[in-house]
Each structure stands twice: as structure tokens, then as C-alpha cells.
Amino acid sequence: MPIGEALRKQGLDEHTIADTYAQVVDNLKGKKRAGSNEKLLVEILKECTRQIEATPPAGEGAIQVKLVHNVERPKRAATPEKTAPKTTK
């Protein structure tokens, strides 16, 4: 199972990451100096974002399609068979 899919299964999907990013940004706006916890959280969120973007959600991946093309060939007039040229010895 790809890591992106496992993260989604655990509830860490695009919406959760976006909400957490927004919360961290709001917290950092009011502070003059960012603490190490907020910086670490931002780094973790960036890595989670990379992992999730690398793996499309289940059901949204590539779909294999088999195309079958049955078109009748045009009928051709019968042609006389060619005979092999005679060789002389």
C-alpha cells in the first residue's frame, strides 16, 4: 500500500493537512517569533503533502480501458490467381 493511501486511511488527507496549515498560519501570525514546535509541525505537514500528492486517492488512479475495433473489411472482387513463370533449363 502506498504511503499516501495509508495516510488517507488514517485520516490525514488533503483537507486535514489544509486545516492544520491554516491553524499554524493563524498561530504564527500573532507571534513575533515562531517556536520550534510550530516549525516542526510545518515541516511534517510539508512532507505529508508531498507524500499525498505523489499518490492519487483510491479510485482516482489510472483506469485501463480495452478498445475493441471491429470494422468489416470491404469486399473485393475476386482476382485471377497468378501462375508462377515457367523456368527454362
Backbone atoms as SQL, in Angstrom:
CREATE TABLE atoms (id INTEGER PRIMARY KEY, chain TEXT, resi INTEGER, resn TEXT, atom TEXT, x REAL, y REAL, z REAL);
INSERT INTO atoms VALUES
  (1, 'A', 1, 'MET', 'N', 0.847, -1.168, 0.000),
  (2, 'A', 1, 'MET', 'CA', 0.000, 0.000, 0.000),
  (3, 'A', 1, 'MET', 'C', 0.898, 1.238, 0.000),
  (4, 'A', 2, 'PRO', 'N', 0.673, 2.149, -0.919),
  (5, 'A', 2, 'PRO', 'CA', 1.475, 3.377, -0.967),
  (6, 'A', 2, 'PRO', 'C', 1.258, 4.223, 0.292),
  (7, 'A', 3, 'ILE', 'N', 2.281, 4.969, 0.696),
  (8, 'A', 3, 'ILE', 'CA', 2.224, 5.760, 1.921),
  (9, 'A', 3, 'ILE', 'C', 1.117, 6.810, 1.862),
  (10, 'A', 4, 'GLY', 'N', 0.889, 7.409, 0.713),
  (11, 'A', 4, 'GLY', 'CA', -0.182, 8.397, 0.587),
  (12, 'A', 4, 'GLY', 'C', -1.547, 7.807, 0.884),
  (13, 'A', 5, 'GLU', 'N', -1.779, 6.597, 0.384),
  (14, 'A', 5, 'GLU', 'CA', -3.049, 5.927, 0.631),
  (15, 'A', 5, 'GLU', 'C', -3.181, 5.557, 2.113),
  (16, 'A', 6, 'ALA', 'N', -2.088, 5.120, 2.726),
  (17, 'A', 6, 'ALA', 'CA', -2.107, 4.778, 4.153),
  (18, 'A', 6, 'ALA', 'C', -2.379, 6.018, 5.004),
  (19, 'A', 7, 'LEU', 'N', -1.789, 7.157, 4.634),
  (20, 'A', 7, 'LEU', 'CA', -2.046, 8.397, 5.368),
  (21, 'A', 7, 'LEU', 'C', -3.519, 8.784, 5.276),
  (22, 'A', 8, 'ARG', 'N', -4.100, 8.637, 4.095),
  (23, 'A', 8, 'ARG', 'CA', -5.522, 8.953, 3.935),
  (24, 'A', 8, 'ARG', 'C', -6.388, 8.035, 4.788),
  (25, 'A', 9, 'LYS', 'N', -6.008, 6.752, 4.815),
  (26, 'A', 9, 'LYS', 'CA', -6.772, 5.776, 5.589),
  (27, 'A', 9, 'LYS', 'C', -6.755, 6.120, 7.080),
  (28, 'A', 10, 'GLN', 'N', -5.666, 6.729, 7.549),
  (29, 'A', 10, 'GLN', 'CA', -5.541, 7.128, 8.949),
  (30, 'A', 10, 'GLN', 'C', -6.165, 8.494, 9.226),
  (31, 'A', 11, 'GLY', 'N', -6.765, 9.103, 8.207),
  (32, 'A', 11, 'GLY', 'CA', -7.448, 10.371, 8.398),
  (33, 'A', 11, 'GLY', 'C', -6.599, 11.589, 8.089),
  (34, 'A', 12, 'LEU', 'N', -5.409, 11.384, 7.590),
  (35, 'A', 12, 'LEU', 'CA', -4.533, 12.514, 7.246),
  (36, 'A', 12, 'LEU', 'C', -4.625, 12.741, 5.738),
  (37, 'A', 13, 'ASP', 'N', -5.715, 13.375, 5.331),
  (38, 'A', 13, 'ASP', 'CA', -5.942, 13.627, 3.914),
  (39, 'A', 13, 'ASP', 'C', -5.700, 15.091, 3.594),
  (40, 'A', 14, 'GLU', 'N', -6.015, 15.475, 2.372),
  (41, 'A', 14, 'GLU', 'CA', -5.759, 16.840, 1.916),
  (42, 'A', 14, 'GLU', 'C', -6.476, 17.885, 2.768),
  (43, 'A', 15, 'HIS', 'N', -7.706, 17.592, 3.154),
  (44, 'A', 15, 'HIS', 'CA', -8.477, 18.561, 3.949),
  (45, 'A', 15, 'HIS', 'C', -7.876, 18.734, 5.344),
  (46, 'A', 16, 'THR', 'N', -7.467, 17.632, 5.958),
  (47, 'A', 16, 'THR', 'CA', -6.856, 17.703, 7.287),
  (48, 'A', 16, 'THR', 'C', -5.566, 18.499, 7.249),
  (49, 'A', 17, 'ILE', 'N', -4.749, 18.255, 6.238),
  (50, 'A', 17, 'ILE', 'CA', -3.486, 18.980, 6.111),
  (51, 'A', 17, 'ILE', 'C', -3.752, 20.466, 5.890),
  (52, 'A', 18, 'ALA', 'N', -4.718, 20.784, 5.038),
  (53, 'A', 18, 'ALA', 'CA', -5.044, 22.189, 4.770),
  (54, 'A', 18, 'ALA', 'C', -5.553, 22.881, 6.034),
  (55, 'A', 19, 'ASP', 'N', -6.427, 22.217, 6.790),
  (56, 'A', 19, 'ASP', 'CA', -6.929, 22.801, 8.037),
  (57, 'A', 19, 'ASP', 'C', -5.802, 23.049, 9.030),
  (58, 'A', 20, 'THR', 'N', -4.898, 22.088, 9.144),
  (59, 'A', 20, 'THR', 'CA', -3.782, 22.232, 10.087),
  (60, 'A', 20, 'THR', 'C', -2.845, 23.343, 9.643),
  (61, 'A', 21, 'TYR', 'N', -2.574, 23.423, 8.339),
  (62, 'A', 21, 'TYR', 'CA', -1.766, 24.532, 7.813),
  (63, 'A', 21, 'TYR', 'C', -2.394, 25.873, 8.206),
  (64, 'A', 22, 'ALA', 'N', -3.704, 25.982, 8.016),
  (65, 'A', 22, 'ALA', 'CA', -4.395, 27.231, 8.323),
  (66, 'A', 22, 'ALA', 'C', -4.290, 27.569, 9.807),
  (67, 'A', 23, 'GLN', 'N', -4.413, 26.574, 10.666),
  (68, 'A', 23, 'GLN', 'CA', -4.285, 26.805, 12.109),
  (69, 'A', 23, 'GLN', 'C', -2.882, 27.274, 12.475),
  (70, 'A', 24, 'VAL', 'N', -1.877, 26.634, 11.903),
  (71, 'A', 24, 'VAL', 'CA', -0.488, 27.004, 12.194),
  (72, 'A', 24, 'VAL', 'C', -0.216, 28.427, 11.713),
  (73, 'A', 25, 'VAL', 'N', -0.713, 28.759, 10.522),
  (74, 'A', 25, 'VAL', 'CA', -0.506, 30.113, 9.990),
  (75, 'A', 25, 'VAL', 'C', -1.165, 31.137, 10.908),
  (76, 'A', 26, 'ASP', 'N', -2.387, 30.843, 11.376),
  (77, 'A', 26, 'ASP', 'CA', -3.059, 31.761, 12.298),
  (78, 'A', 26, 'ASP', 'C', -2.267, 31.925, 13.585),
  (79, 'A', 27, 'ASN', 'N', -1.721, 30.826, 14.108),
  (80, 'A', 27, 'ASN', 'CA', -0.906, 30.898, 15.327),
  (81, 'A', 27, 'ASN', 'C', 0.358, 31.723, 15.108),
  (82, 'A', 28, 'LEU', 'N', 0.972, 31.528, 13.938),
  (83, 'A', 28, 'LEU', 'CA', 2.236, 32.224, 13.675),
  (84, 'A', 28, 'LEU', 'C', 2.027, 33.711, 13.386),
  (85, 'A', 29, 'LYS', 'N', 0.850, 34.077, 12.887),
  (86, 'A', 29, 'LYS', 'CA', 0.579, 35.483, 12.595),
  (87, 'A', 29, 'LYS', 'C', 0.623, 36.331, 13.869),
  (88, 'A', 30, 'GLY', 'N', 0.151, 35.782, 14.964),
  (89, 'A', 30, 'GLY', 'CA', 0.080, 36.538, 16.202),
  (90, 'A', 30, 'GLY', 'C', 1.371, 36.543, 16.995),
  (91, 'A', 31, 'LYS', 'N', 2.348, 35.766, 16.575),
  (92, 'A', 31, 'LYS', 'CA', 3.602, 35.669, 17.328),
  (93, 'A', 31, 'LYS', 'C', 4.702, 36.423, 16.602),
  (94, 'A', 32, 'LYS', 'N', 5.597, 36.977, 17.396),
  (95, 'A', 32, 'LYS', 'CA', 6.752, 37.635, 16.789),
  (96, 'A', 32, 'LYS', 'C', 7.796, 36.601, 16.394),
  (97, 'A', 33, 'ARG', 'N', 7.839, 35.538, 17.145),
  (98, 'A', 33, 'ARG', 'CA', 8.839, 34.505, 16.877),
  (99, 'A', 33, 'ARG', 'C', 8.173, 33.131, 16.899),
  (100, 'A', 34, 'ALA', 'N', 8.420, 32.344, 15.881),
  (101, 'A', 34, 'ALA', 'CA', 7.833, 31.007, 15.818),
  (102, 'A', 34, 'ALA', 'C', 8.603, 30.067, 16.723),
  (103, 'A', 35, 'GLY', 'N', 7.853, 29.246, 17.450),
  (104, 'A', 35, 'GLY', 'CA', 8.500, 28.253, 18.302),
  (105, 'A', 35, 'GLY', 'C', 8.944, 27.056, 17.493),
  (106, 'A', 36, 'SER', 'N', 9.772, 26.232, 18.115),
  (107, 'A', 36, 'SER', 'CA', 10.297, 25.065, 17.394),
  (108, 'A', 36, 'SER', 'C', 9.194, 24.058, 17.105),
  (109, 'A', 37, 'ASN', 'N', 8.162, 23.998, 17.957),
  (110, 'A', 37, 'ASN', 'CA', 7.066, 23.057, 17.700),
  (111, 'A', 37, 'ASN', 'C', 6.307, 23.425, 16.431),
  (112, 'A', 38, 'GLU', 'N', 6.039, 24.718, 16.249),
  (113, 'A', 38, 'GLU', 'CA', 5.332, 25.142, 15.046),
  (114, 'A', 38, 'GLU', 'C', 6.168, 24.891, 13.800),
  (115, 'A', 39, 'LYS', 'N', 7.465, 25.142, 13.895),
  (116, 'A', 39, 'LYS', 'CA', 8.350, 24.907, 12.745),
  (117, 'A', 39, 'LYS', 'C', 8.381, 23.423, 12.403),
  (118, 'A', 40, 'LEU', 'N', 8.451, 22.584, 13.433),
  (119, 'A', 40, 'LEU', 'CA', 8.469, 21.141, 13.199),
  (120, 'A', 40, 'LEU', 'C', 7.152, 20.691, 12.585),
  (121, 'A', 41, 'LEU', 'N', 6.041, 21.229, 13.068),
  (122, 'A', 41, 'LEU', 'CA', 4.742, 20.874, 12.517),
  (123, 'A', 41, 'LEU', 'C', 4.642, 21.273, 11.050),
  (124, 'A', 42, 'VAL', 'N', 5.139, 22.435, 10.703),
  (125, 'A', 42, 'VAL', 'CA', 5.120, 22.876, 9.302),
  (126, 'A', 42, 'VAL', 'C', 5.953, 21.928, 8.436),
  (127, 'A', 43, 'GLU', 'N', 7.102, 21.506, 8.923),
  (128, 'A', 43, 'GLU', 'CA', 7.945, 20.573, 8.160),
  (129, 'A', 43, 'GLU', 'C', 7.233, 19.226, 7.970),
  (130, 'A', 44, 'ILE', 'N', 6.571, 18.757, 9.012),
  (131, 'A', 44, 'ILE', 'CA', 5.838, 17.493, 8.903),
  (132, 'A', 44, 'ILE', 'C', 4.691, 17.636, 7.906),
  (133, 'A', 45, 'LEU', 'N', 3.985, 18.757, 7.968),
  (134, 'A', 45, 'LEU', 'CA', 2.886, 18.986, 7.029),
  (135, 'A', 45, 'LEU', 'C', 3.387, 19.033, 5.587),
  (136, 'A', 46, 'LYS', 'N', 4.544, 19.649, 5.379),
  (137, 'A', 46, 'LYS', 'CA', 5.111, 19.694, 4.015),
  (138, 'A', 46, 'LYS', 'C', 5.412, 18.296, 3.510),
  (139, 'A', 47, 'GLU', 'N', 5.992, 17.460, 4.374),
  (140, 'A', 47, 'GLU', 'CA', 6.322, 16.093, 3.960),
  (141, 'A', 47, 'GLU', 'C', 5.050, 15.287, 3.702),
  (142, 'A', 48, 'CYS', 'N', 4.050, 15.450, 4.547),
  (143, 'A', 48, 'CYS', 'CA', 2.778, 14.745, 4.324),
  (144, 'A', 48, 'CYS', 'C', 2.147, 15.185, 3.007),
  (145, 'A', 49, 'THR', 'N', 2.236, 16.471, 2.711),
  (146, 'A', 49, 'THR', 'CA', 1.693, 16.984, 1.456),
  (147, 'A', 49, 'THR', 'C', 2.398, 16.343, 0.266),
  (148, 'A', 50, 'ARG', 'N', 3.709, 16.228, 0.334),
  (149, 'A', 50, 'ARG', 'CA', 4.465, 15.586, -0.767),
  (150, 'A', 50, 'ARG', 'C', 4.032, 14.137, -0.943),
  (151, 'A', 51, 'GLN', 'N', 3.876, 13.423, 0.161),
  (152, 'A', 51, 'GLN', 'CA', 3.506, 12.015, 0.084),
  (153, 'A', 51, 'GLN', 'C', 2.103, 11.835, -0.479),
  (154, 'A', 52, 'ILE', 'N', 1.183, 12.671, -0.048),
  (155, 'A', 52, 'ILE', 'CA', -0.199, 12.536, -0.517),
  (156, 'A', 52, 'ILE', 'C', -0.325, 12.953, -1.971),
  (157, 'A', 53, 'GLU', 'N', 0.385, 13.994, -2.387),
  (158, 'A', 53, 'GLU', 'CA', 0.310, 14.422, -3.788),
  (159, 'A', 53, 'GLU', 'C', 0.927, 13.394, -4.719),
  (160, 'A', 54, 'ALA', 'N', 1.875, 12.615, -4.220),
  (161, 'A', 54, 'ALA', 'CA', 2.525, 11.605, -5.060),
  (162, 'A', 54, 'ALA', 'C', 1.615, 10.407, -5.302),
  (163, 'A', 55, 'THR', 'N', 0.614, 10.198, -4.445),
  (164, 'A', 55, 'THR', 'CA', -0.272, 9.051, -4.564),
  (165, 'A', 55, 'THR', 'C', -1.702, 9.524, -4.737),
  (166, 'A', 56, 'PRO', 'N', -2.323, 9.253, -5.873),
  (167, 'A', 56, 'PRO', 'CA', -3.720, 9.658, -6.039),
  (168, 'A', 56, 'PRO', 'C', -4.615, 8.824, -5.124),
  (169, 'A', 57, 'PRO', 'N', -5.720, 9.370, -4.666),
  (170, 'A', 57, 'PRO', 'CA', -6.640, 8.600, -3.825),
  (171, 'A', 57, 'PRO', 'C', -7.141, 7.365, -4.555),
  (172, 'A', 58, 'ALA', 'N', -7.495, 6.346, -3.786),
  (173, 'A', 58, 'ALA', 'CA', -8.013, 5.115, -4.386),
  (174, 'A', 58, 'ALA', 'C', -9.241, 5.444, -5.215),
  (175, 'A', 59, 'GLY', 'N', -9.307, 4.881, -6.382),
  (176, 'A', 59, 'GLY', 'CA', -10.439, 5.135, -7.272),
  (177, 'A', 59, 'GLY', 'C', -10.199, 6.291, -8.227),
  (178, 'A', 60, 'GLU', 'N', -9.153, 7.056, -8.014),
  (179, 'A', 60, 'GLU', 'CA', -8.872, 8.190, -8.905),
  (180, 'A', 60, 'GLU', 'C', -7.606, 7.955, -9.730),
  (181, 'A', 61, 'GLY', 'N', -7.078, 6.751, -9.672),
  (182, 'A', 61, 'GLY', 'CA', -5.861, 6.445, -10.407),
  (183, 'A', 61, 'GLY', 'C', -6.149, 6.153, -11.867),
  (184, 'A', 62, 'ALA', 'N', -5.159, 5.657, -12.544),
  (185, 'A', 62, 'ALA', 'CA', -5.303, 5.328, -13.959),
  (186, 'A', 62, 'ALA', 'C', -6.273, 4.157, -14.127),
  (187, 'A', 63, 'ILE', 'N', -7.082, 4.242, -15.127),
  (188, 'A', 63, 'ILE', 'CA', -8.046, 3.188, -15.421),
  (189, 'A', 63, 'ILE', 'C', -7.655, 2.579, -16.760),
  (190, 'A', 64, 'GLN', 'N', -7.585, 1.264, -16.787),
  (191, 'A', 64, 'GLN', 'CA', -7.255, 0.600, -18.043),
  (192, 'A', 64, 'GLN', 'C', -8.529, 0.413, -18.846),
  (193, 'A', 65, 'VAL', 'N', -8.445, 0.769, -20.095),
  (194, 'A', 65, 'VAL', 'CA', -9.581, 0.645, -20.992),
  (195, 'A', 65, 'VAL', 'C', -9.146, -0.196, -22.173),
  (196, 'A', 66, 'LYS', 'N', -9.951, -1.179, -22.509),
  (197, 'A', 66, 'LYS', 'CA', -9.647, -2.021, -23.664),
  (198, 'A', 66, 'LYS', 'C', -10.599, -1.619, -24.782),
  (199, 'A', 67, 'LEU', 'N', -10.050, -1.109, -25.861),
  (200, 'A', 67, 'LEU', 'CA', -10.856, -0.715, -27.007),
  (201, 'A', 67, 'LEU', 'C', -10.875, -1.844, -28.027),
  (202, 'A', 68, 'VAL', 'N', -12.069, -2.188, -28.445),
  (203, 'A', 68, 'VAL', 'CA', -12.226, -3.227, -29.462),
  (204, 'A', 68, 'VAL', 'C', -12.791, -2.550, -30.698),
  (205, 'A', 69, 'HIS', 'N', -12.111, -2.735, -31.802),
  (206, 'A', 69, 'HIS', 'CA', -12.482, -2.060, -33.039),
  (207, 'A', 69, 'HIS', 'C', -12.795, -3.126, -34.086),
  (208, 'A', 70, 'ASN', 'N', -14.070, -3.377, -34.287),
  (209, 'A', 70, 'ASN', 'CA', -14.484, -4.378, -35.273),
  (210, 'A', 70, 'ASN', 'C', -15.127, -3.671, -36.461),
  (211, 'A', 71, 'VAL', 'N', -14.398, -3.563, -37.523),
  (212, 'A', 71, 'VAL', 'CA', -14.909, -2.948, -38.741),
  (213, 'A', 71, 'VAL', 'C', -14.732, -3.968, -39.860),
  (214, 'A', 72, 'GLU', 'N', -15.825, -4.197, -40.544),
  (215, 'A', 72, 'GLU', 'CA', -15.730, -5.167, -41.637),
  (216, 'A', 72, 'GLU', 'C', -14.861, -4.604, -42.746),
  (217, 'A', 73, 'ARG', 'N', -14.069, -5.486, -43.303),
  (218, 'A', 73, 'ARG', 'CA', -13.230, -5.079, -44.433),
  (219, 'A', 73, 'ARG', 'C', -14.106, -5.030, -45.679),
  (220, 'A', 74, 'PRO', 'N', -13.788, -4.121, -46.592),
  (221, 'A', 74, 'PRO', 'CA', -14.597, -4.049, -47.823),
  (222, 'A', 74, 'PRO', 'C', -14.412, -5.317, -48.650),
  (223, 'A', 75, 'LYS', 'N', -15.497, -5.698, -49.287),
  (224, 'A', 75, 'LYS', 'CA', -15.421, -6.895, -50.135),
  (225, 'A', 75, 'LYS', 'C', -14.683, -6.529, -51.409),
  (226, 'A', 76, 'ARG', 'N', -13.811, -7.422, -51.816),
  (227, 'A', 76, 'ARG', 'CA', -13.024, -7.186, -53.028),
  (228, 'A', 76, 'ARG', 'C', -13.445, -8.170, -54.104),
  (229, 'A', 77, 'ALA', 'N', -13.311, -7.711, -55.306),
  (230, 'A', 77, 'ALA', 'CA', -13.629, -8.591, -56.428),
  (231, 'A', 77, 'ALA', 'C', -12.563, -9.672, -56.500),
  (232, 'A', 78, 'ALA', 'N', -13.010, -10.855, -56.871),
  (233, 'A', 78, 'ALA', 'CA', -12.060, -11.968, -56.973),
  (234, 'A', 78, 'ALA', 'C', -11.086, -11.697, -58.110),
  (235, 'A', 79, 'THR', 'N', -9.827, -11.911, -57.862),
  (236, 'A', 79, 'THR', 'CA', -8.810, -11.711, -58.894),
  (237, 'A', 79, 'THR', 'C', -8.293, -13.068, -59.334),
  (238, 'A', 80, 'PRO', 'N', -8.002, -13.205, -60.631),
  (239, 'A', 80, 'PRO', 'CA', -7.471, -14.498, -61.071),
  (240, 'A', 80, 'PRO', 'C', -6.109, -14.742, -60.424),
  (241, 'A', 81, 'GLU', 'N', -5.902, -15.978, -60.063),
  (242, 'A', 81, 'GLU', 'CA', -4.633, -16.309, -59.418),
  (243, 'A', 81, 'GLU', 'C', -3.506, -16.232, -60.435),
  (244, 'A', 82, 'LYS', 'N', -2.397, -15.724, -59.976),
  (245, 'A', 82, 'LYS', 'CA', -1.225, -15.611, -60.861),
  (246, 'A', 82, 'LYS', 'C', -0.514, -16.955, -60.844),
  (247, 'A', 83, 'THR', 'N', -0.029, -17.332, -62.028),
  (248, 'A', 83, 'THR', 'CA', 0.742, -18.559, -62.109),
  (249, 'A', 83, 'THR', 'C', 2.208, -18.199, -62.095),
  (250, 'A', 84, 'ALA', 'N', 2.972, -19.088, -61.548),
  (251, 'A', 84, 'ALA', 'CA', 4.407, -18.839, -61.462),
  (252, 'A', 84, 'ALA', 'C', 5.011, -18.915, -62.874),
  (253, 'A', 85, 'PRO', 'N', 5.968, -18.033, -63.186),
  (254, 'A', 85, 'PRO', 'CA', 6.567, -18.092, -64.522),
  (255, 'A', 85, 'PRO', 'C', 7.334, -19.392, -64.731),
  (256, 'A', 86, 'LYS', 'N', 7.269, -19.860, -65.942),
  (257, 'A', 86, 'LYS', 'CA', 7.969, -21.113, -66.250),
  (258, 'A', 86, 'LYS', 'C', 9.457, -20.825, -66.392),
  (259, 'A', 87, 'THR', 'N', 10.237, -21.697, -65.851),
  (260, 'A', 87, 'THR', 'CA', 11.686, -21.555, -65.976),
  (261, 'A', 87, 'THR', 'C', 12.194, -22.519, -67.017),
  (262, 'A', 88, 'THR', 'N', 13.146, -22.096, -67.773),
  (263, 'A', 88, 'THR', 'CA', 13.727, -22.957, -68.810),
  (264, 'A', 88, 'THR', 'C', 15.097, -23.393, -68.366),
  (265, 'A', 89, 'LYS', 'N', 15.380, -24.625, -68.670),
  (266, 'A', 89, 'LYS', 'CA', 16.691, -25.162, -68.324),
  (267, 'A', 89, 'LYS', 'C', 17.485, -25.469, -69.538);
